[in-house]
Amino acid sequence: MLTLELTSHLIAIAYADDLLILTRGETVVEAKNYMNSETRNIQKWAQNNKLKFNGNKSKVMFISQKKRKGKRI
């Protein structure tokens, strides 16, 4: 899977049998669109290679750099 050509908006990192896919967008919607598009390509690759991803172990996490007014970290 790591040999797939991903868009410049995604990075794939693998360790043992775990896979992390990172994406970045100007908005949450843009990031979701990038991820959804590439997820379809990754699922096609897995199907062609007779592999399955465990949906129960798959997680999504959104991280934002948006700063809130008046809040300090």
Biopython code that builds the backbone (N, CA, C, O; Angstrom):
import numpy as np
from Bio.PDB.StructureBuilder import StructureBuilder

atoms = [
    (1, "MET", "N", (0.818, -1.193, 0.000)),
    (1, "MET", "CA", (0.000, 0.000, 0.000)),
    (1, "MET", "C", (0.856, 1.248, 0.000)),
    (1, "MET", "O", (0.472, 2.273, -0.564)),
    (2, "LEU", "N", (2.009, 1.166, 0.628)),
    (2, "LEU", "CA", (2.874, 2.341, 0.713)),
    (2, "LEU", "C", (3.466, 2.723, -0.642)),
    (2, "LEU", "O", (4.038, 3.804, -0.788)),
    (3, "THR", "N", (3.330, 1.842, -1.630)),
    (3, "THR", "CA", (3.832, 2.164, -2.965)),
    (3, "THR", "C", (2.789, 2.894, -3.814)),
    (3, "THR", "O", (3.095, 3.336, -4.922)),
    (4, "LEU", "N", (1.569, 3.023, -3.308)),
    (4, "LEU", "CA", (0.535, 3.768, -4.031)),
    (4, "LEU", "C", (0.931, 5.234, -4.132)),
    (4, "LEU", "O", (1.518, 5.796, -3.208)),
    (5, "GLU", "N", (0.609, 5.834, -5.246)),
    (5, "GLU", "CA", (0.865, 7.263, -5.391)),
    (5, "GLU", "C", (-0.310, 8.026, -4.802)),
    (5, "GLU", "O", (-1.398, 8.056, -5.377)),
    (6, "LEU", "N", (-0.080, 8.639, -3.657)),
    (6, "LEU", "CA", (-1.113, 9.418, -2.989)),
    (6, "LEU", "C", (-1.008, 10.870, -3.444)),
    (6, "LEU", "O", (0.036, 11.307, -3.926)),
    (7, "THR", "N", (-2.089, 11.601, -3.287)),
    (7, "THR", "CA", (-2.038, 13.020, -3.622)),
    (7, "THR", "C", (-1.078, 13.724, -2.670)),
    (7, "THR", "O", (-0.710, 13.181, -1.629)),
    (8, "SER", "N", (-0.686, 14.917, -3.034)),
    (8, "SER", "CA", (0.259, 15.663, -2.199)),
    (8, "SER", "C", (-0.358, 16.088, -0.868)),
    (8, "SER", "O", (0.344, 16.596, 0.007)),
    (9, "HIS", "N", (-1.660, 15.886, -0.710)),
    (9, "HIS", "CA", (-2.352, 16.271, 0.525)),
    (9, "HIS", "C", (-2.323, 15.170, 1.579)),
    (9, "HIS", "O", (-2.763, 15.377, 2.710)),
    (10, "LEU", "N", (-1.802, 13.995, 1.210)),
    (10, "LEU", "CA", (-1.808, 12.868, 2.140)),
    (10, "LEU", "C", (-0.413, 12.326, 2.375)),
    (10, "LEU", "O", (0.466, 12.398, 1.517)),
    (11, "ILE", "N", (-0.241, 11.776, 3.578)),
    (11, "ILE", "CA", (0.980, 11.069, 3.956)),
    (11, "ILE", "C", (0.541, 9.753, 4.594)),
    (11, "ILE", "O", (-0.362, 9.736, 5.431)),
    (12, "ALA", "N", (1.175, 8.661, 4.200)),
    (12, "ALA", "CA", (0.888, 7.361, 4.799)),
    (12, "ALA", "C", (2.119, 6.904, 5.580)),
    (12, "ALA", "O", (3.247, 6.973, 5.093)),
    (13, "ILE", "N", (1.869, 6.435, 6.805)),
    (13, "ILE", "CA", (2.939, 5.944, 7.676)),
    (13, "ILE", "C", (2.515, 4.558, 8.164)),
    (13, "ILE", "O", (1.391, 4.378, 8.635)),
    (14, "ALA", "N", (3.411, 3.588, 8.051)),
    (14, "ALA", "CA", (3.096, 2.227, 8.485)),
    (14, "ALA", "C", (4.085, 1.769, 9.540)),
    (14, "ALA", "O", (5.265, 2.117, 9.503)),
    (15, "TYR", "N", (3.581, 0.983, 10.482)),
    (15, "TYR", "CA", (4.414, 0.351, 11.488)),
    (15, "TYR", "C", (3.804, -1.012, 11.779)),
    (15, "TYR", "O", (2.668, -1.108, 12.244)),
    (16, "ALA", "N", (4.568, -2.068, 11.502)),
    (16, "ALA", "CA", (4.076, -3.441, 11.648)),
    (16, "ALA", "C", (2.789, -3.591, 10.839)),
    (16, "ALA", "O", (2.811, -3.412, 9.621)),
    (17, "ASP", "N", (1.680, -3.911, 11.481)),
    (17, "ASP", "CA", (0.429, -4.061, 10.731)),
    (17, "ASP", "C", (-0.516, -2.873, 10.947)),
    (17, "ASP", "O", (-1.721, -2.988, 10.722)),
    (18, "ASP", "N", (0.025, -1.744, 11.380)),
    (18, "ASP", "CA", (-0.774, -0.534, 11.589)),
    (18, "ASP", "C", (-0.484, 0.468, 10.478)),
    (18, "ASP", "O", (0.623, 0.519, 9.942)),
    (19, "LEU", "N", (-1.479, 1.250, 10.149)),
    (19, "LEU", "CA", (-1.352, 2.255, 9.096)),
    (19, "LEU", "C", (-1.958, 3.563, 9.581)),
    (19, "LEU", "O", (-3.064, 3.586, 10.121)),
    (20, "LEU", "N", (-1.230, 4.641, 9.385)),
    (20, "LEU", "CA", (-1.696, 5.982, 9.726)),
    (20, "LEU", "C", (-1.720, 6.790, 8.444)),
    (20, "LEU", "O", (-0.729, 6.838, 7.715)),
    (21, "ILE", "N", (-2.848, 7.423, 8.167)),
    (21, "ILE", "CA", (-2.968, 8.265, 6.983)),
    (21, "ILE", "C", (-3.298, 9.671, 7.460)),
    (21, "ILE", "O", (-4.297, 9.885, 8.146)),
    (22, "LEU", "N", (-2.455, 10.625, 7.094)),
    (22, "LEU", "CA", (-2.626, 12.014, 7.493)),
    (22, "LEU", "C", (-3.022, 12.843, 6.288)),
    (22, "LEU", "O", (-2.530, 12.620, 5.182)),
    (23, "THR", "N", (-3.912, 13.800, 6.503)),
    (23, "THR", "CA", (-4.279, 14.724, 5.443)),
    (23, "THR", "C", (-4.373, 16.123, 6.018)),
    (23, "THR", "O", (-4.494, 16.316, 7.228)),
    (24, "ARG", "N", (-4.316, 17.082, 5.130)),
    (24, "ARG", "CA", (-4.370, 18.476, 5.557)),
    (24, "ARG", "C", (-5.240, 19.243, 4.577)),
    (24, "ARG", "O", (-5.201, 18.993, 3.372)),
    (25, "GLY", "N", (-6.025, 20.178, 5.097)),
    (25, "GLY", "CA", (-6.856, 21.019, 4.247)),
    (25, "GLY", "C", (-7.051, 22.379, 4.878)),
    (25, "GLY", "O", (-6.829, 22.560, 6.075)),
    (26, "GLU", "N", (-7.462, 23.320, 4.075)),
    (26, "GLU", "CA", (-7.742, 24.665, 4.592)),
    (26, "GLU", "C", (-8.978, 24.651, 5.486)),
    (26, "GLU", "O", (-9.103, 25.471, 6.395)),
    (27, "THR", "N", (-9.894, 23.711, 5.220)),
    (27, "THR", "CA", (-11.102, 23.566, 6.026)),
    (27, "THR", "C", (-11.279, 22.089, 6.360)),
    (27, "THR", "O", (-10.647, 21.225, 5.752)),
    (28, "VAL", "N", (-12.142, 21.809, 7.330)),
    (28, "VAL", "CA", (-12.450, 20.421, 7.674)),
    (28, "VAL", "C", (-13.080, 19.726, 6.477)),
    (28, "VAL", "O", (-12.765, 18.569, 6.197)),
    (29, "VAL", "N", (-13.956, 20.407, 5.776)),
    (29, "VAL", "CA", (-14.624, 19.814, 4.606)),
    (29, "VAL", "C", (-13.592, 19.447, 3.538)),
    (29, "VAL", "O", (-13.671, 18.369, 2.949)),
    (30, "GLU", "N", (-12.637, 20.322, 3.287)),
    (30, "GLU", "CA", (-11.607, 20.047, 2.292)),
    (30, "GLU", "C", (-10.777, 18.830, 2.706)),
    (30, "GLU", "O", (-10.496, 17.965, 1.877)),
    (31, "ALA", "N", (-10.387, 18.756, 3.966)),
    (31, "ALA", "CA", (-9.613, 17.613, 4.454)),
    (31, "ALA", "C", (-10.420, 16.319, 4.329)),
    (31, "ALA", "O", (-9.879, 15.289, 3.929)),
    (32, "LYS", "N", (-11.708, 16.367, 4.669)),
    (32, "LYS", "CA", (-12.572, 15.187, 4.532)),
    (32, "LYS", "C", (-12.651, 14.738, 3.078)),
    (32, "LYS", "O", (-12.592, 13.543, 2.791)),
    (33, "ASN", "N", (-12.785, 15.687, 2.168)),
    (33, "ASN", "CA", (-12.868, 15.346, 0.748)),
    (33, "ASN", "C", (-11.586, 14.669, 0.265)),
    (33, "ASN", "O", (-11.645, 13.679, -0.464)),
    (34, "TYR", "N", (-10.428, 15.197, 0.668)),
    (34, "TYR", "CA", (-9.163, 14.564, 0.301)),
    (34, "TYR", "C", (-9.103, 13.138, 0.841)),
    (34, "TYR", "O", (-8.736, 12.205, 0.127)),
    (35, "MET", "N", (-9.468, 12.987, 2.103)),
    (35, "MET", "CA", (-9.385, 11.678, 2.739)),
    (35, "MET", "C", (-10.368, 10.689, 2.109)),
    (35, "MET", "O", (-10.014, 9.538, 1.854)),
    (36, "ASN", "N", (-11.595, 11.134, 1.860)),
    (36, "ASN", "CA", (-12.586, 10.240, 1.251)),
    (36, "ASN", "C", (-12.149, 9.771, -0.122)),
    (36, "ASN", "O", (-12.309, 8.597, -0.457)),
    (37, "SER", "N", (-11.604, 10.664, -0.910)),
    (37, "SER", "CA", (-11.147, 10.312, -2.247)),
    (37, "SER", "C", (-10.032, 9.270, -2.185)),
    (37, "SER", "O", (-10.072, 8.274, -2.907)),
    (38, "GLU", "N", (-9.058, 9.492, -1.343)),
    (38, "GLU", "CA", (-7.945, 8.558, -1.240)),
    (38, "GLU", "C", (-8.355, 7.261, -0.556)),
    (38, "GLU", "O", (-7.819, 6.199, -0.876)),
    (39, "THR", "N", (-9.293, 7.332, 0.376)),
    (39, "THR", "CA", (-9.761, 6.114, 1.037)),
    (39, "THR", "C", (-10.368, 5.159, 0.018)),
    (39, "THR", "O", (-10.164, 3.948, 0.105)),
    (40, "ARG", "N", (-11.101, 5.684, -0.933)),
    (40, "ARG", "CA", (-11.669, 4.833, -1.992)),
    (40, "ARG", "C", (-10.549, 4.150, -2.782)),
    (40, "ARG", "O", (-10.648, 2.963, -3.091)),
    (41, "ASN", "N", (-9.487, 4.890, -3.110)),
    (41, "ASN", "CA", (-8.357, 4.302, -3.840)),
    (41, "ASN", "C", (-7.660, 3.224, -3.014)),
    (41, "ASN", "O", (-7.262, 2.189, -3.548)),
    (42, "ILE", "N", (-7.514, 3.466, -1.720)),
    (42, "ILE", "CA", (-6.868, 2.493, -0.838)),
    (42, "ILE", "C", (-7.739, 1.244, -0.702)),
    (42, "ILE", "O", (-7.221, 0.127, -0.682)),
    (43, "GLN", "N", (-9.054, 1.426, -0.610)),
    (43, "GLN", "CA", (-9.955, 0.276, -0.526)),
    (43, "GLN", "C", (-9.906, -0.558, -1.802)),
    (43, "GLN", "O", (-9.949, -1.787, -1.737)),
    (44, "LYS", "N", (-9.816, 0.092, -2.958)),
    (44, "LYS", "CA", (-9.686, -0.639, -4.230)),
    (44, "LYS", "C", (-8.390, -1.437, -4.249)),
    (44, "LYS", "O", (-8.370, -2.591, -4.678)),
    (45, "TRP", "N", (-7.301, -0.816, -3.779)),
    (45, "TRP", "CA", (-6.015, -1.508, -3.721)),
    (45, "TRP", "C", (-6.126, -2.735, -2.817)),
    (45, "TRP", "O", (-5.670, -3.819, -3.181)),
    (46, "ALA", "N", (-6.724, -2.568, -1.651)),
    (46, "ALA", "CA", (-6.870, -3.680, -0.705)),
    (46, "ALA", "C", (-7.690, -4.808, -1.316)),
    (46, "ALA", "O", (-7.334, -5.979, -1.183)),
    (47, "GLN", "N", (-8.777, -4.462, -1.980)),
    (47, "GLN", "CA", (-9.628, -5.476, -2.609)),
    (47, "GLN", "C", (-8.848, -6.228, -3.691)),
    (47, "GLN", "O", (-8.937, -7.453, -3.780)),
    (48, "ASN", "N", (-8.093, -5.508, -4.503)),
    (48, "ASN", "CA", (-7.289, -6.141, -5.552)),
    (48, "ASN", "C", (-6.209, -7.057, -4.980)),
    (48, "ASN", "O", (-5.792, -8.015, -5.632)),
    (49, "ASN", "N", (-5.759, -6.761, -3.759)),
    (49, "ASN", "CA", (-4.722, -7.561, -3.109)),
    (49, "ASN", "C", (-5.287, -8.510, -2.064)),
    (49, "ASN", "O", (-4.547, -9.076, -1.259)),
    (50, "LYS", "N", (-6.620, -8.680, -2.084)),
    (50, "LYS", "CA", (-7.330, -9.611, -1.201)),
    (50, "LYS", "C", (-7.052, -9.346, 0.282)),
    (50, "LYS", "O", (-6.827, -10.263, 1.072)),
    (51, "LEU", "N", (-7.077, -8.051, 0.628)),
    (51, "LEU", "CA", (-6.893, -7.633, 2.012)),
    (51, "LEU", "C", (-8.142, -6.890, 2.476)),
    (51, "LEU", "O", (-8.883, -6.329, 1.668)),
    (52, "LYS", "N", (-8.362, -6.896, 3.788)),
    (52, "LYS", "CA", (-9.496, -6.169, 4.364)),
    (52, "LYS", "C", (-9.000, -5.327, 5.533)),
    (52, "LYS", "O", (-8.116, -5.736, 6.285)),
    (53, "PHE", "N", (-9.589, -4.144, 5.665)),
    (53, "PHE", "CA", (-9.320, -3.300, 6.816)),
    (53, "PHE", "C", (-10.395, -3.550, 7.849)),
    (53, "PHE", "O", (-11.566, -3.701, 7.501)),
    (54, "ASN", "N", (-10.018, -3.596, 9.108)),
    (54, "ASN", "CA", (-10.969, -3.821, 10.190)),
    (54, "ASN", "C", (-11.612, -2.485, 10.560)),
    (54, "ASN", "O", (-10.977, -1.627, 11.174)),
    (55, "GLY", "N", (-12.880, -2.323, 10.180)),
    (55, "GLY", "CA", (-13.606, -1.093, 10.471)),
    (55, "GLY", "C", (-13.744, -0.809, 11.955)),
    (55, "GLY", "O", (-13.835, 0.351, 12.357)),
    (56, "ASN", "N", (-13.761, -1.856, 12.780)),
    (56, "ASN", "CA", (-13.879, -1.670, 14.231)),
    (56, "ASN", "C", (-12.611, -1.074, 14.838)),
    (56, "ASN", "O", (-12.663, -0.449, 15.898)),
    (57, "LYS", "N", (-11.483, -1.264, 14.177)),
    (57, "LYS", "CA", (-10.227, -0.727, 14.685)),
    (57, "LYS", "C", (-9.853, 0.596, 14.032)),
    (57, "LYS", "O", (-8.882, 1.235, 14.439)),
    (58, "SER", "N", (-10.603, 1.008, 13.037)),
    (58, "SER", "CA", (-10.301, 2.249, 12.318)),
    (58, "SER", "C", (-10.832, 3.444, 13.094)),
    (58, "SER", "O", (-11.962, 3.429, 13.583)),
    (59, "LYS", "N", (-10.016, 4.468, 13.199)),
    (59, "LYS", "CA", (-10.388, 5.671, 13.947)),
    (59, "LYS", "C", (-10.112, 6.907, 13.109)),
    (59, "LYS", "O", (-9.227, 6.906, 12.253)),
    (60, "VAL", "N", (-10.873, 7.956, 13.361)),
    (60, "VAL", "CA", (-10.678, 9.253, 12.712)),
    (60, "VAL", "C", (-10.498, 10.285, 13.816)),
    (60, "VAL", "O", (-11.223, 10.276, 14.811)),
    (61, "MET", "N", (-9.520, 11.180, 13.631)),
    (61, "MET", "CA", (-9.291, 12.234, 14.605)),
    (61, "MET", "C", (-9.028, 13.532, 13.840)),
    (61, "MET", "O", (-8.166, 13.579, 12.962)),
    (62, "PHE", "N", (-9.766, 14.568, 14.177)),
    (62, "PHE", "CA", (-9.569, 15.876, 13.573)),
    (62, "PHE", "C", (-8.751, 16.733, 14.523)),
    (62, "PHE", "O", (-9.047, 16.824, 15.715)),
    (63, "ILE", "N", (-7.725, 17.355, 13.979)),
    (63, "ILE", "CA", (-6.889, 18.262, 14.757)),
    (63, "ILE", "C", (-6.908, 19.599, 14.040)),
    (63, "ILE", "O", (-6.654, 19.670, 12.838)),
    (64, "SER", "N", (-7.203, 20.642, 14.766)),
    (64, "SER", "CA", (-7.309, 21.963, 14.166)),
    (64, "SER", "C", (-6.322, 22.912, 14.807)),
    (64, "SER", "O", (-6.031, 22.815, 15.999)),
    (65, "GLN", "N", (-5.810, 23.831, 14.008)),
    (65, "GLN", "CA", (-4.945, 24.870, 14.540)),
    (65, "GLN", "C", (-5.709, 26.167, 14.724)),
    (65, "GLN", "O", (-5.122, 27.210, 15.013)),
    (66, "LYS", "N", (-7.016, 26.098, 14.555)),
    (66, "LYS", "CA", (-7.855, 27.283, 14.691)),
    (66, "LYS", "C", (-7.728, 27.824, 16.108)),
    (66, "LYS", "O", (-7.876, 27.088, 17.084)),
    (67, "LYS", "N", (-7.458, 29.086, 16.205)),
    (67, "LYS", "CA", (-7.301, 29.724, 17.516)),
    (67, "LYS", "C", (-8.603, 30.391, 17.922)),
    (67, "LYS", "O", (-9.269, 31.039, 17.114)),
    (68, "ARG", "N", (-8.947, 30.221, 19.172)),
    (68, "ARG", "CA", (-10.164, 30.837, 19.696)),
    (68, "ARG", "C", (-9.822, 32.186, 20.301)),
    (68, "ARG", "O", (-8.776, 32.354, 20.927)),
    (69, "LYS", "N", (-10.700, 33.128, 20.110)),
    (69, "LYS", "CA", (-10.483, 34.468, 20.668)),
    (69, "LYS", "C", (-10.476, 34.411, 22.181)),
    (69, "LYS", "O", (-11.338, 33.784, 22.795)),
    (70, "GLY", "N", (-9.495, 35.071, 22.776)),
    (70, "GLY", "CA", (-9.456, 35.185, 24.227)),
    (70, "GLY", "C", (-8.953, 33.952, 24.955)),
    (70, "GLY", "O", (-8.838, 33.978, 26.181)),
    (71, "LYS", "N", (-8.655, 32.889, 24.258)),
    (71, "LYS", "CA", (-8.170, 31.669, 24.913)),
    (71, "LYS", "C", (-6.681, 31.543, 24.704)),
    (71, "LYS", "O", (-6.179, 31.764, 23.602)),
    (72, "ARG", "N", (-5.973, 31.186, 25.762)),
    (72, "ARG", "CA", (-4.546, 30.958, 25.671)),
    (72, "ARG", "C", (-4.265, 29.509, 26.042)),
    (72, "ARG", "O", (-4.910, 28.931, 26.916)),
    (73, "ILE", "N", (-3.310, 28.957, 25.368)),
    (73, "ILE", "CA", (-2.937, 27.570, 25.653)),
    (73, "ILE", "C", (-1.613, 27.542, 26.348)),
    (73, "ILE", "O", (-1.112, 26.468, 26.680)),
]
sb = StructureBuilder()
sb.init_structure("model")
sb.init_model(0)
sb.init_chain("A")
sb.init_seg("    ")
for serial, (resi, resn, name, xyz) in enumerate(atoms, 1):
    if name == "N":
        sb.init_residue(resn, " ", resi, " ")
    sb.init_atom(name, np.array(xyz, "f"), 0.0, 1.0, " ", f" {name:<3s}", serial, name[0])
structure = sb.get_structure()
